[in-house]
Amino acid sequence: MKRLTILMLILAGFTVLCPIRNSIINSDTTQMREISNGVCFGQRSSRSLPRKIFQLVEPRLTGPMSLEEALAKQQIVRHFTSQKLKNADAGQLAWAGMKVTEQQTALPTADSAEATSPIELYFATQNGVFVYRPEQHSLEQVDQQDIRNALTNAASMQQATLEAPCDIIVTGSAKKLSGQFQNDARKHMFLQAGHVAQNIQLQAVCLGLGSVTTGGFNVRDVSRACKLPRGLEPVYIISIGYPTTQPATPATPEQTSTTEKRAVLIAASQAFNIDELFQTIRILEENGIRTTIASTRTGIITSAGNTAESRVSLEQLRVDDYDAVIFIGGPGALIELINNVTAINIAREAVVKRKVLAAIDNGPSILANAGVLTDVRATGLVTEQTRLVQAGAVYTGTPVERSGLIITASSSLAVVTFSQAIVNTLTGK
């Protein structure tokens, strides 16, 4: 009899609790729907809100723009209006990067290696930081702070990360792939991140949005700003918003070949000067000059916790493909580049073919070893003065020297003037 009494009490407890639980779920659903109508991205969310799950608008499966048109209209956009990103657009971008293809299983739109996605998307807006949950097509708020300024500092003052109403941080976990790919796990993780970023940027074009990616940043600072869990690292930052001007009509191949200027920046695979690389890229691209990073190998190159992507190895580099060849300094240049025969021959070929040839920091020593500084006014680090003078250069020690098509700079403190001198030379100023 005693056991029966206890059992009845337990059942009575369940009867009381179940309606309460259903009430909470219904309340959550109502609140999530309200938030999805624009609170998340269009207005500041209240700090008193007890719920931090934001349901996104269901994505559209068709659109008015073809893939070919999206590819033709895609371009780098660095300046954005103050208009907030619509919730529907945020959901569409998230879906494009990480589409759910199976119930309760998150798979990227692009085929994931062995159906295991190592990628997670974080959204940074003025209202805080949100992680995308593809299974529920929702955003979970992980921080209420606006971290866009922190992202800008971590990305060597790339102002697009601050101006854009939304920065999507593509993060990855190599550990999730280590079982399948062992030593190649990081390579597969980076490849997957590239696929996801491409899908997001193409979707942005279809929504009338502009975007620009940032691959060079301090990994630790970005991880700290986003409060990433252990084992997850940032790979890409995609700044997205409404362009300040309407996209320009794409240039024809003939126009591109005759008017677009291209520059290749050669850096060591490790310990390159981050300010010299990223600031030079920023200034050149802001002036319409397309840039490519080259190194002793292709793939991710690193320096002081910062990463960049080398798309061309020195052995594959064709000087004819570029209007300017730029050598970046740093401790790694002393080890990998100054006495590198391929790098030296590239400098020589750039002079013979009348390309702009530039070097900063200890980079001018590569030009000295190439024998192209005879009777040329040049500058560089004070530690490199003897090498430059012995090569026949007229060493000045000034921040920047421009002698014909050869431009040299003393250190990263002169990187802005150095970069502008390259721009002026390429544009005939």
Sequence and secondary structure as in RCSB ss.txt:
>XXXX:A:sequence
MKRLTILMLILAGFTVLCPIRNSIINSDTTQMREISNGVCFGQRSSRSLPRKIFQLVEPRLTGPMSLEEALAKQQ
IVRHFTSQKLKNADAGQLAWAGMKVTEQQTALPTADSAEATSPIELYFATQNGVFVYRPEQHSLEQVDQQDIRNA
LTNAASMQQATLEAPCDIIVTGSAKKLSGQFQNDARKHMFLQAGHVAQNIQLQAVCLGLGSVTTGGFNVRDVSRA
CKLPRGLEPVYIISIGYPTTQPATPATPEQTSTTEKRAVLIAASQAFNIDELFQTIRILEENGIRTTIASTRTGI
ITSAGNTAESRVSLEQLRVDDYDAVIFIGGPGALIELINNVTAINIAREAVVKRKVLAAIDNGPSILANAGVLTD
VRATGLVTEQTRLVQAGAVYTGTPVERSGLIITASSSLAVVTFSQAIVNTLTGK
>XXXX:A:secstr
 HHHHHHHHHHHHHHHHHHHHHHHHHHHHHHHHHHTTTHHHHS   TT S  EEE     S  SS HHHHHHH  
B   B S    HHHHHHHHHHHS EEETTEE  SS  GGG   EEEEEEETTEEEEEETTTTEEEEEE S  HHH
HHHHTTS THHHHSSEEEEEEE THHHHHHHGGGHHHHHHHHHHHHHHHHHHHHHHTT EEEEE  SBHHHHHHH
HT  TT EEEEEEEEE BSS       HHHHHHH EEEEEE  SBS  HHHHHHHHHHHHHTTEEEEEEESSSEE
EEETTEEEEE EETTT  GGG SEEEE  SHHHHHHTTT HHHHHHHHHHHHTT EEEEETTTHHHHHHHT  TT
 EE   GGGHHHHHHTT EE   SEEEETTEEEESSGGGHHHHHHHHHHHHTT 
